[in-house]
Amino acid sequence: MVSCSLRLAILPELIHGARTHRPINEPPRFFSIVVESKEKKRRRKASLPLSDPEVVRWNKTVTEYMRHGRCDAARHLFDRMPRRTIVSWNIMLSGYLSNSRYSAALRIFDTMPRRDVVSWNTMINGHVRHGNLDAARRMFKEMPHRDTVSWNIMISAYSHNGQVEQAKEMFDHAPVKDSVSWNGLLAAYVQNGRFEDAEKLFESNSCWDIVSWNAMLSGFVQRKRLADARLLFERLPEKDIVSWNAMISGYAQNGNMIEAKHFFVESPSKDVFTWTAMLSGYAQNGMLDEARMVFDEMPERNIVSWNAMISAYVQHRKMVEAEELFNVMPCRNISSWNTMVTGYGQAGMIDEARRIFDKMEDRDAISWSAMIAGYTQSGRGEDALHLFIEMVRNGARMNRSSFTCLFSTCADIAVLECGMQVHGRLVKAGYGLGCFVGNALLAMYFKCGSIDEAYIAFCEISQKDVVTWNTMIAGYARHGFGDKALEVFDLMRKAGTKPDEVTMVGVLSACSHTGLVNKGIDFFHSMHQDFGLKPRAEHYTCLIDLLGRAGRLAEAKSLMKDLPFQPDATMWGALLGASRIHHDTDLGKKSAEKIFELEPDNAGMYVLLSNLYASSGSWAEVGKLRVMMRDKVGDTVHPEKAKIYAFLEELDLKMKKAGYVPSTKLVLHDVEEEEKEHMLKYHSEKFAVAYGILNMTPTRPIRVIKNLRRLPANSGVSKGNLGNEKDGSRWRVQVVCLSHSCLILSSVEMGRGRRGGEQL
């Protein structure tokens, strides 16, 4: 099918014949008869658009080639044309754009001997479709003459990019407004969530066409205001098939299949979209048999129908049925392939997803994003990053979803440098920090322990949603900056964003880590009154942790008894941690027994209980627990163990010469003092730092990711800088601790890597 712009390019010559091409609003010119030289007359005639049947035939053939995607053949024919009109050039321009040959279209536009308003409008529209709004804006300003279409293109462009105020400004400045102009502004309001403005605009004008009525109808449907949608439907001066389809889709998407079927039956005519709306409605409501029945009864199916049925199977993890249907499709588009890749990825069948992905002849940003997301969700972060590198090498354009998945991957495996590179690509791609991708970036910086970068990213997010605020509060709380977390909470309330359950978990955690016990208790009890939130299990866990850390164990135990539900392992874990801090062995043992009943394979709880026994001198119990833990968890030997041990021996000698004295009182083993020093020397944190120094270039930061809190005995060694006397090399060491798979509490402020000898 020929695009609108392609048809526009050829119609003037086919219908109107020879005429001077001038801006639409310019009055006709009258020429006096003068004597001209033959050469001048020849040049003038050559520059005018002709109705020569031969030129028209050439143009029609070029159009056919472009319509079928044969751009090279069209260009070859265009180059052979004995004479070209401006319509010929416009056909090539719009043809390239219709076939996504943006660069070729730019070259054609730049080499055009003359341009009319159609040329300018076509190229501006091409910039918009290619996502280059800045170029469209510049070209619009450069236009020698503009018509109503020019203004309408820019209204639509700003609307699709979420810049509603700019769209309104274009509408206000347009010298002539047609129905497309009004529809464009209405669509800008509806599509960008400003529905109240859309309603005011709609009621201010009584001369709307059916397109506008349907836009408002769809707006009500999208906001689940079905009663208002029905009232508007009944007010419609005329109803077309789009009106009926909007109502069917509205009821179907909101789970009311009885009303959807009523409108389906009453609809005077049905097209493939009517049937597909019913199919999708049944699928979304878990009625797969009914969806398949509609699919089988459809008088005709298009690619959307096939994709809808496949998507229905994918949504319900029925990948066998989905692939059976996929294999018998008469034709597939890129959406069909993407649905299968996404389905296998979400079902955890990542190798099957890769099999489909590798078979794809063409891939778009969604294809790459789906595969990267699949790897990320399956815990195969390194594969996700390798695929990202392959994506870059293939020159694939990244979308916001790609960036979001990559930030999540970098966060999961704590590769800050890679995350910062992806951030740089995000900036280069021209994407702003919208909520979705901005929140992923924010979480990545916090999980990698880069607090300052997280704060900068937070400030750059122009429109902050509740997730943005929650990420900031939780990030500060987990890294021990409780005061900052509470400051952000105050800012959130002043900004008018209503806290949710996740917000209060972060706030209570911040109070716990900062020792603000009474304030935390007040927040807990005011949740329902101030924010309409009923405390859930995670809020009670935070309160137990808050009381336990403060040594108020009796209150923590009393709260556990009075819970409106059975305590889970996390609550008992909080009580066990408090028991260890305050040396309550009996309470710790009871808590551990409850945890082992609920989660017998929780290795972290074995460690906490073992340390509790050790701190009270119960070495026999320690021995039993460590045997049990070894049986549960197992043990491994690092392949570079000997090399690392040798380095640590050398490092230990240098540190002792510098005056370092190990604090052996925190070694919870029943051994001699010399053996305790030996254990500290080969502590896992030092082991990790040594491995980093041996395998990384100087000046690069070393990040140690742990699943237990650090021993204070080692903090003096691993914080800050480690230097090499011989060459002045220095390493920046950062320790990020994890507890129960979540990054919490401890981090060292991250500095940029610098040359040896400089202070960090």
N, C-alpha and C positions, 0 to 999 in steps of 0.2 A: 504494500500500500504506500502510495506517495505521501510524503509528509505535507503538512499545511504549507510550509515555506516553499517546498518544491512546486506545489501546484500554483502558488501565488506567483512564482517566478515566470511560469510559462503562459499563464492566462492572459496577460496584457497583449501579447503578440497574437495569440490565437483568436481572441475575441475582438479587440479594438483595432487591430491592424496598425498601419503606420501612424505614429503620432509623436510629438515631442515628449520625452520623458522629463517631467518636472515635478517638484514637490506638490502634493495633493492640494494644498491650500493656496497655491500660486495661480493667479488668473491667467487665462490663455494669452499668448503673445500674438501680435499681428505684424507681419513682415512686409515691408515695402519691396517692390520688385526692382532689383538692381542688376546691372550687368556684371557678371563675375568671370574671372578667368577660368579656363577649363580645369586647371589643376586645383584651384580653390574649390570649385564646384564639386570635383571628384572627392576631395577630402571631406567636404561638408556632408555629402551623401553617405560616405562610408561611415560617418560617425552617428548617423541617425538609425534608430531601430526600424527595420524593414519588415513588411509583411510578405516578403518573397517566399512563395510556397516551398522552395528548396531549403531555405534557412529554417523554416518551421519544421520540415521533415527531419533535418539534422538535430534540431533541438528535442524533438519528440523521441528520437532514437537514443540520444544521450540520457534523457529522462528515464527511459525504460531500463537502460544499463544501471543507472543509479538506483532505481526502484528494486532491482534484483541484487544489489550489493556488488555489482561488477564495476568498481570504481576505476580500476586501471584501464579497463576497456573503454569506459566513458571518457577518461582523460585522453586516451589514444585517439578516439574519434573527435574529441574537441580540438585537439592539436591539428587534425587534418581538415577542419572546416575551412572552406575558402573564404567565408565571411562570417563574422560573429556580431551579434547584437548584445546589448546589455543584458537581455534576457538570457542569452547563452551563458554569460558569465555568472548570472544569478543562479542558473540551474546547477552549474558546477559547485558553486559555493554552498547552496542548500543541500545538494546531493552528498557532498563530503560530510557535512554536519549530520545529516540523517544516518550516515553510516559510521558515525563516531570517528571520523578522520579529521580531528580538530586541527592538527598541525598543517595538513594539506589545505584545509579551508582558509587558514590564516595566510598561507602563501598565495592562494588565489585572490583573496581580498587585497593583499598588498600589491599585486601586479595588475589589478583591474585598471584599464585605461580611463574608465569613467564609472562613477557609482551613482545610483539613484537611491531614493529613500528605502526601497525594498532591499538593496544591498546592505545598507547600514543596519536596518532592522534584523535582517537574517543573521549578520555577524554578531550583533549584540545578543540576540537570542542564543547563538552558539556559545558565546562566553558564559552566559547564564547556565546553560545545560551542562557545560564543562565544569561548573563550580567556580568560575573565575569572575566573581562579582565585581572586583575592583576594575578589571579590564572592561567589563560591561559599562560600569559607571563612567570611566574615562572616555570611552567611545561615544557614549550618549552625549557627553558634554561637547565632544568634537564635531558632532553632526552639524552640517551646514543648514539643514532643514529637518524638522521633525513633523510627523503626523500623529494622529491619535494612537496608531499601533505602537509607535515608539514609546509613548508615555505608558501605554498598557503593559508593554513588555517589562518596563522597569518596576511598575507597581507589582506585577507578578513576581519578579525577581526578588525584590525586597521581602515580599510575603513569604516565599519559599525558604528564605534564609532567616526568618524569624525577626526581621527588622521592620516591625509594624509601623513605628513612627515615621521611618523614611518612606514607607509605602504611602502613608497618609499624606506626607509632604508632597510626594509626586502627584497624588490625586488632586490635592488642592491647587497645585501649580499648573495642571494640565489645562490648556486654553479651551479645549473641546472635550467633553466627556460623553462617551457612548455607553451602551449597556454593559460592554465588556469592562469599562473602567469601573462602573459601580459594582459589578460582580467581583472584580479583582480586589477592591477594598473590602467588600463583604467577606470574601474568602480569606483575606489576610487576618481579619478579626477572628473568624471561625477557626481557622487552622492553627492559630497561635494562642488559643485559650482566652481570648478577650471577647467572650460571648455576650457579655452585657453591652459592650460597644456595638457588637453586631446586631443585637436586638434593637438598639436605639436607631442605628442607621437604617435598618429594615423598615421600622415604623415611620421613619421620616420621609419615605418615598413611596408613592402609591403605584408607580409604573414599573414594577419589577417583572422580569420575564420568568419563564418556568425554571431556568437555570438557577436563578437566585432563590426562588421558593424551595427548590430541592437542596440548595446549599444550607439554608436555614433548617430544613427538615433533617438533614444529616447532622447538623450541629446539635440539635436537640437529642438525636439518637445517640451520638457519641458521648453526650453527657448523661445518658441514661434517664433523660427527662421524657419518657415515653408518653406520658399523659399530655404534655405540651406538644409533642410531636404529632400525636393523634388529632389534637385540636387544630393544629396548623394544616394537617393533611385534609381535614374536612373543610378548611377555608380555601383550599387551592381552587383557583378559577378553572384550571384544567389540570388533569393528572396524566402524566405520561408513565412509561414503564419504569423510569428511574424513581419516580415517587413511590410506586408500589414496592419496588425492590428495597428502597430505603426502610420502609416500614417492616417488611419481612426480615431484613437483616437486623433491624433494631430489636425486634422481639426475640429473634433467634439467638442473638449475641447475649441477651439478658436472661436466657434460660426459659423463656415463655414460648415453648414450641407449639402450644395450643393456639395462641393468637397468631403466631407466625404461619401456621398451617391455614388458619382462617383467611388471612390476607392472601396467601398463596392460592387458595381455591377461588377467592373472589376476584383476583387479578384478571382483567379482561384479556390480557396477552402475557405471554411468558417468553423470555429469552433464556439464553444459556446462563446468564448471571442470576436470574430468578431461581433456577434449579440449583445453581451452585450455592446460593445463599442458604437454601434449605439444607443442602448437603453439609455445609460448614456448620450450620446451627446444630444439627443432630450430632455431628462429630464433637463439637465443643462441649456438648452436654452429655458426653459419654455414651451416646446411643449409636454405636458403630453399625449395628445391624440395619437400623433405619437409614443411616447415611449410605450404606452400601446399596440398599434397596432403591433409594433416590438415584444414586449413580447409575445403577443398571437400567432404570426406567427413563433416563434422560433421552429425549429424541435426538439430541446432538450434544457432543462434548467438544470443548476446546481444551487447550493446554492448561487453562486455569482449573477446569473441572478435574482433570487427571491429577494435577498437583494438589488440589484440595483433598481428594480421597487418599492420596499417598500421605499427605500431611496428617490426616486423621489417624491413620495407622501409626505414624511416627509418634504422634502425641501420646498414644497409649502403649508405646514401646512394643508394638507388634511389627517388628522389623522383617520377619519372614514374609508376612502378607504384603508389607510395603514394597519389598524388593520384587516379589512376584508381579505386582502391578507395574512397578517401574520397568521391569524387563519386557512387558508387552505393550508399553506406550507406543502409539504410532509415531510420535515425535517427542523429543525432549528439549526443553530449554535449560538455561543455566540454573534457573530456580529449582527445576526437578532434581538436578544433581546436588545442589546445595542442601535441599531438604533431606536427601539420603545421608549426606556427610554429617549434617547436624544431628539427625536421628541416631545414627550409629555412635556418634560422639557422646550424646546425652545418655545413651543406654550403656555406656562404658565399654562398648565394643570398638575400641580405638583402632585396632588393626583392620577391621572391616571398613571403618571410616576412611582410613588411608588407602585401602584398595580402591574404593570408589573415587577418592580424590585423585589418585594417580591415573585413573582412566579418563579424566576430564580433558577434553581438547582445549576448552577455553575456561578460564577462571576469572572471577571478579573479586572485589574486596571481601564480599560476603563468603566466598569459597575459602579464601585464606583465613579469614577470621574464624569460621566454623571449625576448621582443622586445628588452628592454634588453640581455640577454646577447648576443643576435645582433649588435646594433650594436657592443657592446664588442669582441667577437671579430673583427669585420670592420674594426676600426680607426676606426669612426665614433663617437667618444666624444661629440662635441657632439650628435649625433642621440640618443644614449642619454640625455643629460642633459635634452634637450628633452622626450623621452618621459616621463622621470621627473616633470618639471613637470606635464605633461598628466595623469599618473597621480594626482598629488596633487590637482589641480583636480577630477578625477572622483571624489575621495573613496575611491579604491581602497585596500584594506588591503594593506600591504606585508608580505611574509614575509622570512625570513632570507635566502633566495636573492636577493630583490630588493636587499637591503642589500649583500650580498656583491658582486653585479654592479656596483652603483653605486660602491662603494669601489674596485673594480678600474678602473672608468672614470676616476674622479677621479685615481687614481694614474697612469694612462697619459698623461693630458693635463695632469698637475700642477696641478690646480685645488684648492688646499688649502682655500680658504674654502667651496667647494661640498662638499668632503668633510667638513668640520666641521659643516656644516648637516645633512648626511645622518646624521652621528654623533648630532646632537641629536635627530633624528627616531627613530633607533634607541632612544635612551634613553626618549623619550616613549612609544614603542610598547610599552615594558615588556620588551623582549628583553634578556636578559643577554648578556655577551660570551662565548658558547660558542666552542669551538675554531674552527669554520668561519668565522663572521662576524668573530670577534675577530682571526683571522689576516689576513683581508682588510683590516681596519681598521689593523692594525699595519703591514702592507706599504704601505698608502696614506700613512701619516704618514712613514715612512722615505723613500719615493720622492719625497715633496714636501719633504724636508729638514727636517721638524719632529721633531727628535730627542726633545725633552722630551715632546711629546704621545705619541710612540710608546712611551716608557717608561711613561707613565701608563696607556696602554691595555694594555700588557703586564702591569702589576701588577693590572689589573682582570679579566684573564682567569683565572677560577677554576680551570679544568681545562686545563692546558697540555699539548698533544701535541708530538710531535717537530717538526711544522711551525712551531709557535709559537716554540720555542727556536731553530730554524734561521733564521727570519725575523729574530729579534732579533740573533743572531750576525752574519748576513750584513749586516744594516742598519748595525750599528756598524762593521763592517769596511769597508764601501763608503764610509762617510763619514769614514774616517780614525781612528776610535776603536778601534784594535786592542786596547788594554788592556781596555776595557770589554767588547769581544767575548769575550775570553778569560775574563773574570770570569763572564760569562753561561754560557760553556761549563762552567766549574767548578760553577756552580749547577745546571746541567742534569744533570750526572753525580751530584751529591749528591741531586737529586730522584728519581733512579732511572730517568730516561729514557735509553734506549740511543741513542747517536748513530748516524746513518746516513751514507750517502755525501755527502749535501748538507751535513750538519753539518761534515764534515771539509773541504769546499771553503771554507766560511766561516772555519773555524779557520785553515787555511793562508793564506787571504787576509789575515786579521787579523795573522798573524805577518809577512807580507810588508810590509804597510803600516806596521807598527810597528818593523820592522828586527830582529825576533827570529829571526835566521836559524837558529841552532843549535836553538832550541826548535821551529821549524817543521819542520826536518829530522827531529827526534825524533818529532814527531807523525806525519809521513809514514810513517816506518819502523815505528811502533807501531800503525798502523791495523789491520793484520791480527791481530796478537797480542792487542791490548787489546779490540778491538771486532768482530773477525771480518770486517773489510771489506777487499776486494781493491782496491788503487788503480786508478782508471780514468783516462781521458784527461784529465779536468778536474783531477784531483789532480796529475798530472804537469805540467800547464800552470801550476798554482799554484807548484809547486816550482821550475820554470824561472824564473818571474817572481821568486820569492823570492831565488834565487841571482843572477839578473841585476841586480836592484835593489841588491844588496849589492856589486856589482862583481866577483863570482866567475864571470866569463864563461866561463873555461875549464871549470869544473865544469858550468855550464849546457850548454855545447856537448857535453861528454862524456855528460851525461844524455840529450841529444837522440839521440846515436848509439846508446845502449844501450836505447832504448825498446823494449818488447815489441810495438810496432805502429808504423805509419808516422805521423810527426808531421803534425798538421793545421795549418790556417792560424792558429788561435788560438795554438798553441805558437810558431810562427814569429813571430807578432805580439808575443808576450812577449819573445822574443829581440831583435826589432827595437827595441822600446821600451828595453830595457836597453842596446843598442848606442848609441842616441841619448844616453842619460843619461851614458854613459862614453866617448862620442866614438870608438867603434870603427866607422869607416866601412866597412871591408871586410866585417866580420861583418854590419853593417846592410844592405849591398847584397845580400849572399848571402841573408839572411833575406827581404828584400823580393822578390827574384826568385822565391823559393819561394812566397811569398804570392800574387804575381801569377799564378803558374801555377795555384794552387788557387782563388783568388778574384780574377779580373781586374778586377772592378767595385768592389773595396773601397777607397772614396775615403779613408778614414781612414789607410790604410797609405801612400797617396801623400803625405799631409801629413807623416806621421812621417819618411818617407825624405827628403822635401824639406827638412825642418828639420835633419835629420842632415847633409845635404850643405851646407846654408847655414852651420851652425855650424863646419864645417871649411873654409869658404871656396870650395867647389866651385860657383861661381855658374852655370857653364854647365850643369851637371847639374840645378841647381835650375830653371833656365829651361825645360829640356826636360820635366821632371816636371810643372811647373805648366801647361804647354800640354796635356800628356796628361790631366791632371786636369780641366782646363776642358772638354776634349772629352768626357770621361766624364760629368762631373757637370753641367756647364752653369752659367749665371749668371743672376741675376734682379735687378731693381731695385725697391726698395720704393716704393709709391705716395706715401708721405709723406717721401721722401728729403730734399727741399729744406727742409722745416720742421724735420726732425731735425738736419740739418747746421747750420742757423742757431742752434738751441738749443745744440749742442755748441760752436760758436764762442764764444758768450756764456759758457758754463760754463768753457771753457778759460781765458778771460781772468780770470774770478773765481778759479779755482784757482791760477793763476800769481801773482795778487796776494796770495793766502794763503800763498805760499811753495812751491807744488808744483813739483817738478822731475822731468820724465819720465825713466825709465830706458831709454835707447835701445839699450843693449847687447843686449837680448833681442829686438830686431827683426831677424829673420833674412832681410834683403833687402840686396842690394848697391846701396845708395843713399847719398846724402849725409845728414849728421846732421839737417839741417832737414827732409828728406823723411821720415826715421824718426820725428821728432816729429809730423809730419802724420799718419803712419800710426797712431801711438798715439792721436792725438786722435780718429780715426774707427774705433778698434778695435770689433769686432763687439759686445763686451760692453757698452762705453759706448753704442753705438748702440741696443742693446736697452733699457738703463736709461733713456736719453733718451726713447725711445718710450713707456716706461711712465710717466714723469713727465708727459709731455704728454697722456696719455690716461687717467690714473687720478687719483682724488681724493687729496689729501694725507692722511697718516697711515696709508694702506693700504700693506701691504708689497708690494714689487716683487720678483718671482721671475724670475730669468733661467735658462732651461734651455739647456744647451749640450751638444754632443756631443764636445767636446775639452776638455782641461784648461786652466784659466785661465793667462794670462800673469802672472807675479808683478808685472810692471810695473803692472798695472791693479788688483791686489788692494788697494792702498792707496787707490785711488779709489772702488772699488765696494763695499767692505765697509762695514757700519755704516750711517751716516746721511748723507743729502744734505739740505741746508736751503735755504730761500728767504729771502733777507735782507728782502725787502719785507713779506711777510705772516707770517713765522715758520713757514711750512709745512715739514714734514719728512717724508721718505720713508725707510722701512726697506728696505734692499736685501739680497736674499739670492740667492746664486749657487749653483745646483745643477748640477754637471757630469755629463755622461754620457760613457761610453766603450764603444764597441761595443754601443750601445742599452741599456746598464745604467747606472743611477745609481751613481757611485762617488766616492770621495775627498773632494771639496771641498764644504763647506757653511758658511754663516755662521749662527750660532745665531739662531734666529727669536725676535723679540720681538713682543708685541702692539702694534698701532698705537695711538699716543697723541697727545695734543694737542701742537702745536708748542711747542718750548722745553723740553719735559721730556727728561730723560736716558733713553735706552733701554738 
